[in-house]
């Protein structure tokens, strides 16, 4: 997805000279093409993320379209106050890109593991929160951010887990995409980011017949669509590489509780930090987000559900 991000930004910047890419001393190799093709539209703001957001706000007020890039542990987590007050309060057209969300930078420890970013940005008024599952959704999300001309946060997770789509989907703000059509299963998956791949694999193997929805939008989220999914299914399983508090699972549970209560299993990061450093796959396993652990959690939940009927 990172290559797709670079290509999408180059395409937009060449078409609109008002697009400026700001980076907090990150992404050098990633933006080689951008610096080569659009050298006057690239700003390395240094290791000063709060100041970089202030720069972006001033540039947006001057008619530019800033794109602010950083690791998601820093953009948005380090700069929540500046995003809230400098950008979102006045609805400025700034796009924030948080790369390496979740456990991507696993070996670097808790300081570089971003599992709270959706919760932080989702609670800020006036900002859209997007979480694409593959390079095709990423292209569509970048286009949405550009057309929206409002604050957006684009979350990028693990980049090499395979494509979900075969072409760029038609992105309708707030809508979920059905990526697997189910037939007769008690379980329906709603997943976002890299976890869509896990949901698809489970639907293709262990929970055959399950429908899988990809959620590139965390905010806004189409309430009517979520309500209809709740009405049509016994158990909704939401999977995300994010805290179970304040993320996609919370959003789905909130909508369900208000409009059509059904059983919602939120699979994500529990109320804990990582105990150890290690590979990406190791941390997914430690936090119960690898495929086998997710399957176990669903089976346990379904067993409890049967006991309660």
TORLOLO-778303 format. One line per field, with one value per residue: x, y, z of N, C-alpha, C, O in turn. Coordinates in steps of 0.05 Angstrom, whole numbers, padded with zeros to 5 digits. Layout:
nu <- (X ...) .
nv <- (Y ...) .
nw <- (Z ...) .
cau <- (X ...) .
cav <- (Y ...) .
caw <- (Z ...) .
cu <- (X ...) .
cv <- (Y ...) .
cw <- (Z ...) .
ou <- (X ...) .
ov <- (Y ...) .
ow <- (Z ...) .
***
This chain:
nu <- (00016 00041 00071 00029 00007 00048 00047 -00005 -00005 00034 00008 -00037 -00011 00016 -00026 -00049 -00021 -00025 -00024 00013 00063 00078 00126 00147 00205 00205 00197 00232 00254 00205 00182 00214 00200 00162 00191 00225 00190 00157 00187 00182 00138 00145 00158 00202 00190 00218 00235 00187 00131 00083 00091 00092 00038 00015 00040 00016 -00037 -00034 -00017 -00061 -00099 -00080 -00094 -00071 -00066 -00051 -00018 -00005 00044 00064 00090 00039 00040 00057 00031 -00033 -00025 00012 -00002 -00054 -00080 -00065 -00087 -00141 -00151 -00123 -00136 -00185 -00224 -00234 -00248 -00209 -00177 -00140 -00104 -00087 -00039 -00028 00021 00039 00003 -00027 00008 00052 00104 00131 00178 00199 00174 00127 00124 00121 00078 00014 -00047 -00089 -00105 -00151 -00192 -00177 -00180 -00231 -00264 -00259 -00292 -00314 -00277 -00259 -00249 -00209 -00195 -00164 -00165 -00133 -00090 -00124 -00170 -00142 -00126 -00178 -00192 -00154 -00169 -00220 -00207 -00182 -00223 -00260 -00244 -00241 -00221 -00185 -00167 -00124 -00112 -00060 -00044 -00013 00022 00029 -00008 -00039 -00087 -00154 -00193 -00203 -00201 -00203 -00251 -00317 -00324 -00368 -00384 -00380 -00400 -00399 -00362 -00384 -00347 -00346 -00399 -00446 -00479 -00524 -00496 -00485 -00453 -00428 -00378 -00348 -00296 -00234 -00179 -00117 -00140 -00182 -00165 -00155 -00208 -00231 -00202 -00218 -00272 -00269 -00251 -00257 -00307 -00347 -00393 -00401 -00414 -00372 -00354 -00319 -00293 -00276 -00287 -00288 -00308 -00346 -00397 -00442 -00501 -00552 -00539 -00508 -00547 -00582 -00549 -00543 -00596 -00602 -00570 -00546 -00500 -00451 -00385 -00333 -00271 -00209 -00145 -00133 -00148 -00202 -00232 -00266 -00258 -00274 -00305 -00330 -00360 -00397 -00423 -00446 -00483 -00515 -00536 -00568 -00606 -00618 -00611 -00563 -00520 -00454 -00389 -00329 -00267 -00203 -00149 -00139 -00145 -00088 -00016 00036 00072 00122 00174 00177 00167 00119 00079 00087 00068 00014 -00003 00008 -00030 -00077 -00096 -00082 -00099 -00115 -00125 -00167 -00206 -00215 -00235 -00284 -00311 -00315 -00348 -00394 -00408 -00422 -00464 -00502 -00512 -00539 -00587) .
nv <- (-00024 00024 00038 00048 00091 00130 00135 00153 00203 00231 00233 00266 00313 00330 00344 00385 00441 00464 00426 00406 00367 00350 00326 00294 00286 00235 00178 00179 00145 00128 00174 00187 00190 00230 00275 00279 00288 00330 00374 00424 00421 00394 00388 00380 00380 00367 00338 00355 00353 00377 00431 00424 00412 00460 00492 00468 00483 00539 00541 00518 00558 00595 00578 00531 00459 00421 00359 00319 00278 00222 00173 00134 00133 00183 00219 00212 00214 00243 00294 00310 00353 00397 00381 00382 00437 00472 00455 00421 00450 00496 00473 00462 00446 00397 00339 00284 00234 00174 00129 00059 00039 00007 -00052 -00050 -00027 -00063 -00081 -00036 -00024 -00001 00054 00063 00036 00041 00039 00068 00108 00114 00120 00168 00206 00199 00221 00275 00332 00346 00318 00268 00197 00148 00081 00042 -00023 -00046 -00033 -00014 00006 00045 00081 00100 00124 00165 00197 00211 00243 00286 00308 00320 00366 00379 00367 00306 00241 00191 00125 00079 00012 -00053 -00068 -00111 -00154 -00173 -00164 -00142 -00124 -00122 -00078 -00006 00013 00041 00093 00109 00158 00137 00086 00014 -00039 -00097 -00153 -00208 -00250 -00279 -00341 -00366 -00369 -00361 -00321 -00256 -00216 -00154 -00115 -00077 -00043 -00079 -00124 -00141 -00178 -00222 -00233 -00247 -00294 -00327 -00331 -00358 -00407 -00429 -00409 -00417 -00390 -00344 -00274 -00220 -00155 -00098 -00041 00017 00068 00096 00139 00186 00137 00094 00093 00070 00028 -00004 -00016 -00047 -00091 -00111 -00126 -00168 -00210 -00257 -00256 -00208 -00199 -00159 -00139 -00110 -00078 -00049 -00014 -00043 -00005 00051 00046 00017 -00027 -00007 00034 00005 -00026 00015 00037 -00008 -00017 00027 00024 -00028 -00077 -00128 -00185 -00166 -00180 -00154 -00155 -00140 -00100 -00112 -00082 -00066 -00060 -00080 -00137 -00154 -00141 -00156 -00193 -00171 -00211 -00240 -00203 -00197 -00248 -00247 -00210 -00234 -00230 -00259 -00307 -00357 -00346 -00309 -00341 -00377 -00342 -00327 -00377 -00388 -00346 -00357 -00405 -00387 -00355 -00393 -00419 -00380 -00374) .
nw <- (00000 00011 -00034 -00069 -00043 -00050 -00106 -00115 -00089 -00119 -00168 -00156 -00138 -00184 -00215 -00186 -00165 -00116 -00077 -00022 00007 00071 00116 00176 00181 00160 00116 00071 00027 00010 -00012 -00055 -00110 -00108 -00091 -00134 -00177 -00160 -00134 -00111 -00080 -00034 00034 00086 00150 00194 00259 00290 00303 00323 00309 00254 00242 00255 00215 00170 00178 00173 00119 00094 00104 00070 00020 00002 -00004 00043 00057 00109 00133 00172 00219 00249 00304 00316 00281 00283 00339 00371 00362 00374 00400 00367 00318 00332 00348 00313 00262 00255 00283 00251 00204 00163 00101 00108 00101 00140 00145 00174 00179 00185 00224 00282 00296 00262 00265 00300 00325 00349 00395 00447 00441 00386 00369 00347 00371 00386 00355 00321 00359 00383 00340 00321 00359 00352 00328 00261 00229 00183 00185 00159 00137 00098 00066 00027 -00030 -00070 -00044 -00017 -00058 -00071 -00023 -00017 -00060 -00042 00004 -00020 -00052 -00012 00016 00069 00138 00144 00167 00149 00156 00154 00151 00157 00099 00064 00059 00019 -00036 -00031 -00065 -00137 -00168 -00165 -00118 -00120 -00079 -00031 00015 00081 00072 00076 00044 00012 00011 00011 -00005 00037 00056 00093 00142 00214 00227 00213 00185 00200 00182 00184 00152 00155 00177 00147 00111 00145 00161 00111 00099 00141 00130 00082 00098 00155 00172 00132 00086 00112 00110 00090 00106 00087 00119 00100 00117 00180 00205 00171 00186 00156 00184 00173 00139 00173 00212 00181 00170 00221 00231 00197 00213 00262 00294 00298 00280 00293 00270 00284 00281 00329 00390 00429 00450 00430 00375 00310 00325 00371 00348 00316 00355 00385 00348 00340 00392 00399 00358 00337 00375 00376 00379 00385 00373 00392 00366 00380 00404 00471 00538 00547 00543 00497 00517 00501 00453 00383 00321 00271 00263 00310 00349 00334 00348 00404 00420 00408 00355 00311 00260 00281 00335 00331 00308 00351 00390 00366 00364 00418 00434 00404 00427 00479 00465 00448 00496 00522 00495) .
cau <- (00000 00058 00077 00004 00005 00067 00037 -00030 00003 00048 -00013 -00052 00006 00022 -00051 -00056 00004 -00031 -00019 00039 00068 00095 00133 00162 00230 00199 00188 00251 00253 00177 00175 00234 00187 00148 00212 00235 00170 00145 00206 00173 00114 00153 00170 00210 00187 00235 00223 00173 00104 00064 00096 00085 00009 00011 00048 -00004 -00061 -00028 -00016 -00089 -00112 -00069 -00103 -00058 -00079 -00030 -00020 00014 00051 00082 00082 00013 00046 00062 00009 -00043 -00025 00028 -00011 -00083 -00088 -00062 -00108 -00167 -00154 -00112 -00147 -00213 -00243 -00241 -00254 -00189 -00173 -00115 -00105 -00067 -00034 -00013 00032 00048 -00017 -00027 00033 00070 00131 00130 00204 00206 00161 00101 00125 00116 00054 -00009 -00072 -00109 -00108 -00179 -00207 -00170 -00190 -00260 -00278 -00255 -00312 -00307 -00256 -00266 -00228 -00210 -00176 -00166 -00156 -00113 -00081 -00146 -00184 -00124 -00130 -00204 -00192 -00138 -00187 -00241 -00195 -00177 -00249 -00275 -00236 -00246 -00201 -00186 -00145 -00121 -00096 -00048 -00033 00005 00019 00034 -00026 -00055 -00109 -00182 -00207 -00189 -00200 -00210 -00280 -00332 -00325 -00390 -00376 -00393 -00410 -00382 -00362 -00387 -00325 -00354 -00427 -00450 -00503 -00533 -00479 -00494 -00432 -00421 -00354 -00342 -00267 -00222 -00151 -00105 -00156 -00201 -00153 -00161 -00237 -00236 -00190 -00235 -00297 -00263 -00241 -00269 -00334 -00357 -00420 -00402 -00410 -00350 -00356 -00296 -00301 -00255 -00295 -00295 -00324 -00373 -00405 -00470 -00517 -00573 -00527 -00501 -00572 -00592 -00532 -00551 -00623 -00601 -00551 -00548 -00475 -00433 -00358 -00317 -00242 -00192 -00119 -00137 -00161 -00230 -00246 -00266 -00253 -00296 -00323 -00346 -00380 -00418 -00438 -00462 -00506 -00532 -00549 -00588 -00626 -00626 -00592 -00556 -00494 -00431 -00363 -00308 -00241 -00183 -00129 -00151 -00136 -00061 00006 00051 00091 00149 00178 00180 00157 00090 00063 00088 00050 -00013 -00009 00007 -00054 -00100 -00106 -00075 -00123 -00123 -00137 -00192 -00225 -00221 -00253 -00310 -00323 -00323 -00371 -00417 -00416 -00435 -00490 -00520 -00520 -00557 -00612) .
cav <- (00000 00048 00045 00059 00118 00148 00139 00170 00231 00243 00239 00289 00337 00339 00356 00408 00452 00473 00404 00406 00344 00356 00302 00299 00272 00207 00171 00188 00128 00127 00197 00194 00198 00255 00296 00282 00299 00354 00382 00449 00416 00376 00402 00365 00398 00359 00324 00376 00347 00398 00454 00417 00415 00489 00500 00458 00499 00565 00537 00514 00584 00611 00567 00506 00434 00405 00331 00316 00249 00213 00148 00139 00139 00212 00232 00235 00212 00263 00321 00311 00380 00414 00373 00392 00466 00487 00446 00412 00471 00514 00457 00468 00422 00384 00309 00272 00206 00159 00104 00039 00037 -00019 -00064 -00052 -00022 -00080 -00084 -00011 -00022 00012 00082 00064 00019 00059 00025 00087 00131 00117 00131 00197 00224 00195 00238 00303 00340 00356 00303 00241 00177 00127 00059 00024 -00051 -00053 -00010 -00003 00023 00068 00101 00112 00141 00189 00214 00223 00264 00309 00320 00329 00393 00381 00351 00277 00224 00166 00106 00058 -00010 -00071 -00063 -00134 -00176 -00182 -00147 -00150 -00116 -00125 -00052 00015 00012 00067 00099 00125 00165 00123 00060 -00010 -00055 -00126 -00166 -00236 -00254 -00303 -00357 -00383 -00370 -00345 -00300 -00237 -00202 -00127 -00111 -00054 -00044 -00104 -00146 -00150 -00202 -00243 -00239 -00262 -00321 -00343 -00336 -00378 -00433 -00439 -00400 -00416 -00379 -00318 -00249 -00202 -00127 -00081 -00014 00038 00091 00093 00163 00177 00109 00093 00080 00054 00003 -00020 -00026 -00069 -00114 -00122 -00139 -00192 -00229 -00264 -00248 -00190 -00200 -00135 -00144 -00087 -00077 -00024 -00019 -00048 00019 00075 00040 00008 -00044 00010 00048 -00014 -00032 00039 00038 -00031 -00014 00048 00021 -00056 -00092 -00155 -00192 -00156 -00188 -00136 -00167 -00120 -00099 -00109 -00060 -00073 -00055 -00104 -00146 -00159 -00133 -00179 -00188 -00164 -00235 -00246 -00185 -00205 -00272 -00239 -00195 -00249 -00221 -00277 -00320 -00379 -00334 -00298 -00364 -00387 -00323 -00329 -00402 -00385 -00327 -00371 -00424 -00372 -00346 -00416 -00424 -00358 -00374) .
caw <- (00000 00012 -00062 -00079 -00031 -00064 -00133 -00113 -00082 -00142 -00188 -00147 -00137 -00211 -00225 -00170 -00153 -00088 -00058 -00009 00024 00094 00130 00200 00179 00154 00089 00050 00004 00001 -00027 -00075 -00134 -00103 -00091 -00161 -00196 -00150 -00114 -00098 -00064 -00012 00057 00109 00173 00216 00282 00304 00292 00330 00292 00227 00239 00254 00188 00152 00182 00160 00090 00085 00104 00047 -00005 -00005 00005 00056 00065 00131 00135 00193 00231 00263 00332 00318 00267 00298 00368 00384 00354 00376 00406 00343 00298 00342 00350 00290 00236 00255 00293 00230 00180 00143 00083 00113 00103 00157 00138 00195 00168 00205 00245 00295 00305 00240 00275 00323 00339 00361 00421 00451 00432 00358 00363 00348 00373 00398 00336 00313 00382 00387 00319 00318 00378 00345 00309 00234 00216 00173 00192 00139 00143 00075 00070 00007 -00047 -00085 -00025 -00011 -00080 -00068 00001 -00024 -00077 -00025 00020 -00038 -00060 00011 00024 00098 00152 00141 00177 00134 00172 00137 00167 00144 00070 00046 00066 -00005 -00045 -00026 -00089 -00162 -00180 -00146 -00114 -00119 -00051 -00022 00042 00103 00065 00078 00020 00016 -00004 00009 -00001 00052 00051 00115 00166 00237 00232 00192 00193 00192 00189 00172 00149 00149 00188 00127 00100 00164 00159 00086 00102 00159 00115 00061 00109 00179 00174 00104 00085 00126 00094 00099 00099 00092 00128 00096 00132 00208 00209 00179 00182 00147 00206 00161 00129 00196 00224 00164 00174 00248 00229 00179 00223 00290 00307 00282 00290 00284 00274 00278 00293 00344 00415 00428 00460 00413 00346 00293 00341 00388 00331 00308 00379 00392 00330 00346 00418 00397 00337 00334 00391 00368 00391 00371 00384 00384 00367 00376 00425 00497 00554 00556 00525 00489 00538 00490 00425 00365 00294 00268 00268 00339 00364 00328 00365 00432 00426 00399 00329 00289 00250 00299 00359 00324 00305 00378 00403 00354 00372 00446 00435 00393 00448 00500 00454 00447 00523 00531 00480) .
cu <- (00017 00066 00053 00000 00023 00056 00013 -00023 00017 00027 -00028 -00036 00013 -00002 -00058 -00031 00000 -00027 00009 00041 00087 00101 00151 00188 00226 00195 00206 00249 00224 00170 00197 00221 00174 00169 00223 00216 00159 00162 00197 00148 00119 00167 00177 00210 00204 00220 00209 00144 00083 00067 00088 00054 00002 00018 00026 -00030 -00057 -00028 -00044 -00104 -00103 -00077 -00090 -00074 -00057 -00037 00003 00019 00069 00074 00057 00017 00051 00040 -00013 -00036 -00010 00016 -00041 -00093 -00087 -00082 -00135 -00170 -00145 -00126 -00177 -00232 -00252 -00245 -00234 -00183 -00146 -00120 -00081 -00064 -00017 -00005 00040 00029 -00017 00000 00054 00099 00135 00156 00212 00191 00137 00101 00118 00092 00029 -00035 -00094 -00117 -00136 -00195 -00202 -00182 -00220 -00276 -00276 -00277 -00299 -00286 -00265 -00242 -00231 -00189 -00178 -00154 -00134 -00106 -00104 -00164 -00168 -00127 -00156 -00205 -00176 -00155 -00209 -00230 -00190 -00203 -00264 -00269 -00243 -00224 -00206 -00162 -00146 -00102 -00086 -00035 -00014 00001 00021 00017 -00044 -00078 -00136 -00199 -00190 -00187 -00208 -00240 -00291 -00338 -00348 -00386 -00393 -00401 -00389 -00383 -00365 -00366 -00328 -00384 -00432 -00476 -00508 -00516 -00491 -00476 -00430 -00398 -00356 -00313 -00257 -00192 -00140 -00121 -00177 -00191 -00158 -00190 -00243 -00225 -00207 -00261 -00293 -00256 -00258 -00299 -00347 -00386 -00423 -00399 -00388 -00354 -00329 -00306 -00279 -00262 -00301 -00313 -00323 -00377 -00434 -00487 -00539 -00563 -00520 -00525 -00583 -00575 -00539 -00578 -00622 -00583 -00553 -00524 -00459 -00405 -00342 -00288 -00226 -00166 -00117 -00149 -00191 -00246 -00243 -00262 -00278 -00316 -00341 -00368 -00403 -00435 -00456 -00487 -00525 -00549 -00572 -00612 -00636 -00607 -00588 -00529 -00471 -00406 -00342 -00281 -00220 -00163 -00143 -00137 -00108 -00041 00018 00070 00119 00150 00182 00170 00128 00073 00064 00069 00021 -00021 -00011 -00019 -00080 -00113 -00096 -00100 -00133 -00137 -00164 -00214 -00234 -00240 -00281 -00325 -00332 -00347 -00396 -00427 -00431 -00463 -00511 -00530 -00541 -00584 -00634) .
cv <- (00025 00057 00058 00087 00138 00155 00158 00199 00245 00251 00264 00314 00347 00352 00381 00418 00462 00451 00406 00382 00352 00330 00309 00283 00242 00203 00179 00171 00127 00150 00206 00204 00225 00278 00300 00296 00326 00366 00407 00446 00397 00392 00382 00383 00389 00345 00344 00375 00367 00423 00449 00419 00444 00501 00492 00475 00527 00563 00533 00540 00601 00599 00541 00482 00416 00376 00326 00286 00244 00185 00153 00142 00168 00229 00211 00236 00234 00291 00324 00339 00399 00407 00385 00422 00481 00480 00440 00434 00489 00500 00463 00443 00410 00354 00300 00243 00194 00132 00085 00037 00009 -00028 -00066 -00047 -00037 -00080 -00059 -00006 -00005 00041 00085 00046 00036 00043 00042 00109 00136 00130 00160 00214 00222 00214 00268 00311 00348 00340 00276 00222 00154 00106 00038 -00003 -00059 -00029 00002 00015 00048 00089 00115 00131 00167 00208 00227 00246 00289 00323 00332 00358 00399 00364 00321 00264 00198 00148 00084 00037 -00027 -00071 -00088 -00158 -00184 -00163 -00159 -00145 -00122 -00099 -00031 00016 00040 00073 00118 00132 00151 00094 00038 -00024 -00084 -00140 -00196 -00238 -00280 -00317 -00375 -00385 -00353 -00321 -00282 -00220 -00173 -00122 -00086 -00057 -00072 -00128 -00155 -00176 -00226 -00252 -00255 -00290 -00338 -00350 -00357 -00405 -00442 -00431 -00396 -00408 -00353 -00295 -00233 -00174 -00113 -00053 00006 00064 00083 00116 00180 00147 00108 00078 00062 00028 -00015 -00032 -00049 -00094 -00127 -00137 -00165 -00214 -00233 -00253 -00231 -00192 -00177 -00140 -00119 -00089 -00050 -00032 -00025 -00024 00042 00071 00033 -00009 -00028 00024 00029 -00021 -00009 00041 00016 -00027 00007 00040 -00008 -00073 -00121 -00160 -00184 -00164 -00169 -00150 -00146 -00122 -00094 -00086 -00066 -00064 -00082 -00111 -00148 -00146 -00159 -00172 -00180 -00188 -00243 -00229 -00190 -00229 -00264 -00225 -00209 -00240 -00238 -00294 -00342 -00368 -00322 -00319 -00374 -00368 -00324 -00354 -00400 -00367 -00341 -00392 -00410 -00363 -00369 -00422 -00404 -00358 -00388) .
cw <- (00000 -00016 -00075 -00068 -00045 -00092 -00134 -00107 -00104 -00163 -00181 -00147 -00165 -00224 -00211 -00156 -00125 -00068 -00048 00009 00046 00109 00154 00201 00175 00124 00066 00025 -00008 -00017 -00047 -00101 -00131 -00104 -00118 -00180 -00187 -00128 -00098 -00081 -00041 00009 00079 00133 00197 00238 00300 00295 00298 00313 00263 00222 00238 00227 00168 00154 00169 00130 00079 00085 00081 00020 -00014 00006 00018 00061 00085 00136 00159 00202 00249 00293 00337 00304 00266 00328 00382 00381 00356 00381 00382 00322 00306 00338 00325 00264 00238 00263 00270 00203 00157 00126 00085 00115 00120 00149 00160 00184 00190 00228 00257 00303 00283 00249 00301 00339 00355 00388 00423 00440 00402 00350 00368 00348 00385 00378 00327 00335 00386 00365 00315 00336 00372 00324 00282 00219 00208 00180 00173 00144 00120 00080 00050 -00010 -00063 -00068 -00018 -00032 -00077 -00044 -00003 -00041 -00061 -00008 00004 -00045 -00036 00019 00053 00112 00149 00155 00162 00148 00154 00155 00151 00114 00053 00052 00043 -00011 -00038 -00051 -00114 -00178 -00159 -00143 -00115 -00090 -00046 00007 00063 00097 00070 00050 00027 -00002 -00005 00014 00014 00044 00074 00139 00189 00240 00208 00202 00183 00201 00175 00171 00143 00159 00169 00115 00119 00163 00134 00088 00120 00145 00093 00072 00132 00182 00147 00105 00099 00106 00107 00088 00106 00099 00124 00111 00161 00216 00184 00173 00177 00167 00194 00151 00152 00210 00208 00167 00201 00246 00214 00190 00253 00306 00289 00296 00277 00291 00266 00293 00309 00371 00412 00438 00439 00383 00331 00309 00359 00372 00323 00332 00388 00374 00336 00371 00416 00379 00333 00349 00380 00381 00374 00386 00374 00388 00360 00399 00452 00513 00565 00535 00517 00512 00527 00462 00408 00337 00294 00274 00297 00355 00358 00346 00394 00439 00416 00373 00306 00283 00269 00324 00354 00321 00332 00392 00392 00363 00401 00449 00425 00413 00470 00490 00454 00476 00533 00517 00496) .
ou <- (00008 00067 00055 -00009 00014 00056 00010 -00035 00013 00029 -00033 -00045 00014 00000 -00073 -00022 00019 -00027 00028 00023 00110 00083 00168 00192 00242 00191 00197 00242 00221 00155 00198 00230 00174 00164 00231 00223 00151 00154 00204 00138 00101 00185 00159 00228 00204 00196 00219 00133 00067 00047 00078 00046 -00016 00004 00018 -00042 -00075 -00039 -00051 -00120 -00117 -00067 -00097 -00092 -00047 -00060 00026 00001 00087 00054 00055 00000 00050 00032 -00012 -00041 -00019 00023 -00053 -00112 -00105 -00093 -00150 -00190 -00158 -00128 -00193 -00254 -00275 -00246 -00242 -00183 -00129 -00138 -00058 -00084 00006 -00021 00048 00038 -00009 00015 00073 00117 00141 00155 00229 00196 00127 00081 00110 00087 00024 -00044 -00115 -00133 -00145 -00211 -00221 -00194 -00233 -00298 -00288 -00279 -00276 -00278 -00278 -00219 -00252 -00167 -00193 -00135 -00119 -00116 -00103 -00172 -00179 -00130 -00158 -00218 -00185 -00156 -00215 -00243 -00195 -00204 -00279 -00287 -00249 -00210 -00228 -00140 -00166 -00078 -00102 -00018 00001 -00022 00014 00027 -00062 -00087 -00139 -00217 -00166 -00173 -00217 -00255 -00277 -00355 -00348 -00384 -00418 -00407 -00365 -00403 -00352 -00367 -00314 -00394 -00424 -00492 -00498 -00522 -00504 -00483 -00429 -00397 -00364 -00307 -00269 -00180 -00153 -00118 -00190 -00206 -00165 -00196 -00258 -00239 -00211 -00271 -00312 -00255 -00273 -00314 -00355 -00402 -00444 -00382 -00385 -00357 -00318 -00324 -00263 -00244 -00317 -00331 -00302 -00362 -00450 -00487 -00543 -00576 -00525 -00525 -00592 -00586 -00540 -00581 -00638 -00581 -00560 -00526 -00453 -00402 -00339 -00281 -00230 -00165 -00101 -00160 -00204 -00271 -00221 -00260 -00300 -00340 -00365 -00391 -00426 -00460 -00478 -00509 -00550 -00573 -00592 -00634 -00659 -00587 -00607 -00516 -00469 -00402 -00336 -00273 -00219 -00161 -00158 -00119 -00105 -00048 00013 00083 00139 00129 00188 00166 00114 00053 00044 00055 00004 -00043 -00028 -00029 -00101 -00137 -00102 -00119 -00157 -00157 -00182 -00236 -00257 -00259 -00301 -00348 -00353 -00365 -00418 -00451 -00451 -00482 -00534 -00553 -00557 -00603 -00656) .
ov <- (00046 00081 00077 00105 00160 00178 00175 00217 00269 00273 00281 00335 00372 00369 00398 00406 00469 00456 00407 00377 00359 00314 00327 00267 00226 00222 00185 00181 00126 00147 00229 00223 00241 00299 00323 00313 00342 00368 00410 00465 00386 00408 00368 00400 00403 00341 00350 00393 00375 00434 00467 00428 00452 00518 00509 00482 00537 00580 00543 00545 00620 00609 00531 00485 00399 00370 00330 00272 00260 00175 00174 00153 00177 00250 00193 00256 00244 00309 00339 00348 00414 00425 00395 00431 00500 00497 00453 00436 00497 00512 00467 00421 00412 00345 00306 00228 00202 00115 00094 00033 -00010 -00013 -00082 -00063 -00025 -00080 -00060 00014 00006 00051 00106 00043 00045 00035 00032 00126 00158 00148 00176 00235 00241 00222 00284 00297 00357 00349 00261 00231 00141 00112 00019 -00006 -00078 -00007 00026 00036 00070 00113 00140 00152 00188 00232 00250 00267 00311 00348 00351 00372 00422 00349 00312 00275 00184 00155 00071 00043 -00017 -00074 -00087 -00181 -00201 -00148 -00184 -00161 -00127 -00097 -00039 00019 00060 00061 00141 00114 00152 00079 00043 -00021 -00095 -00139 -00210 -00228 -00302 -00307 -00398 -00402 -00333 -00302 -00291 -00211 -00167 -00125 -00076 -00071 -00087 -00150 -00176 -00195 -00248 -00276 -00275 -00309 -00362 -00372 -00372 -00425 -00462 -00446 -00374 -00417 -00340 -00296 -00232 -00170 -00117 -00042 00011 00079 00065 00112 00188 00135 00120 00053 00040 00007 -00039 -00055 -00069 -00116 -00152 -00158 -00183 -00235 -00215 -00243 -00239 -00187 -00176 -00144 -00108 -00100 -00032 -00054 -00015 -00023 00050 00090 00041 -00006 -00034 00026 00037 -00022 -00013 00045 00021 -00032 00004 00049 -00013 -00083 -00136 -00143 -00192 -00157 -00169 -00156 -00136 -00143 -00074 -00073 -00070 -00061 -00102 -00094 -00144 -00141 -00180 -00149 -00182 -00186 -00253 -00239 -00188 -00230 -00273 -00229 -00197 -00243 -00231 -00295 -00344 -00379 -00324 -00316 -00380 -00377 -00322 -00353 -00410 -00373 -00337 -00396 -00421 -00364 -00364 -00430 -00410 -00345 -00390) .
ow <- (-00010 -00022 -00090 -00082 -00052 -00100 -00150 -00118 -00109 -00174 -00197 -00156 -00168 -00241 -00222 -00137 -00111 -00044 -00064 00025 00041 00114 00153 00219 00185 00110 00044 00003 -00032 -00036 -00055 -00112 -00150 -00117 -00125 -00196 -00203 -00105 -00075 -00068 -00029 00004 00089 00136 00217 00237 00322 00281 00281 00303 00250 00201 00223 00216 00151 00134 00156 00116 00058 00067 00073 00000 -00035 00022 00004 00069 00079 00143 00165 00193 00262 00307 00360 00314 00248 00341 00403 00395 00341 00369 00377 00308 00290 00327 00317 00246 00223 00252 00270 00182 00134 00137 00067 00130 00114 00148 00165 00180 00212 00251 00244 00316 00285 00241 00322 00364 00372 00401 00402 00431 00393 00326 00390 00326 00394 00385 00324 00330 00391 00372 00307 00329 00385 00304 00281 00197 00223 00180 00172 00154 00122 00096 00056 -00005 -00069 -00076 -00015 -00026 -00080 -00046 00006 -00036 -00065 -00007 00014 -00044 -00039 00028 00060 00099 00152 00154 00163 00151 00139 00171 00134 00105 00029 00051 00046 00007 -00039 -00057 -00112 -00198 -00137 -00162 -00112 -00077 -00055 00024 00063 00116 00068 00035 00044 -00026 -00020 00034 00005 00028 00076 00156 00183 00255 00185 00225 00160 00224 00156 00187 00129 00149 00173 00109 00109 00163 00135 00079 00114 00148 00087 00057 00130 00194 00139 00121 00098 00088 00131 00064 00127 00086 00143 00117 00166 00232 00176 00158 00192 00168 00204 00154 00151 00218 00219 00168 00203 00259 00219 00177 00268 00328 00266 00319 00253 00314 00244 00314 00302 00374 00393 00435 00432 00368 00338 00306 00362 00380 00325 00330 00397 00384 00336 00372 00430 00383 00327 00337 00377 00392 00351 00409 00350 00411 00338 00412 00455 00503 00589 00511 00529 00524 00542 00450 00419 00331 00315 00289 00308 00372 00376 00357 00408 00461 00416 00369 00283 00298 00274 00333 00370 00331 00337 00404 00407 00371 00408 00466 00437 00416 00480 00506 00461 00479 00550 00526 00487) .
***
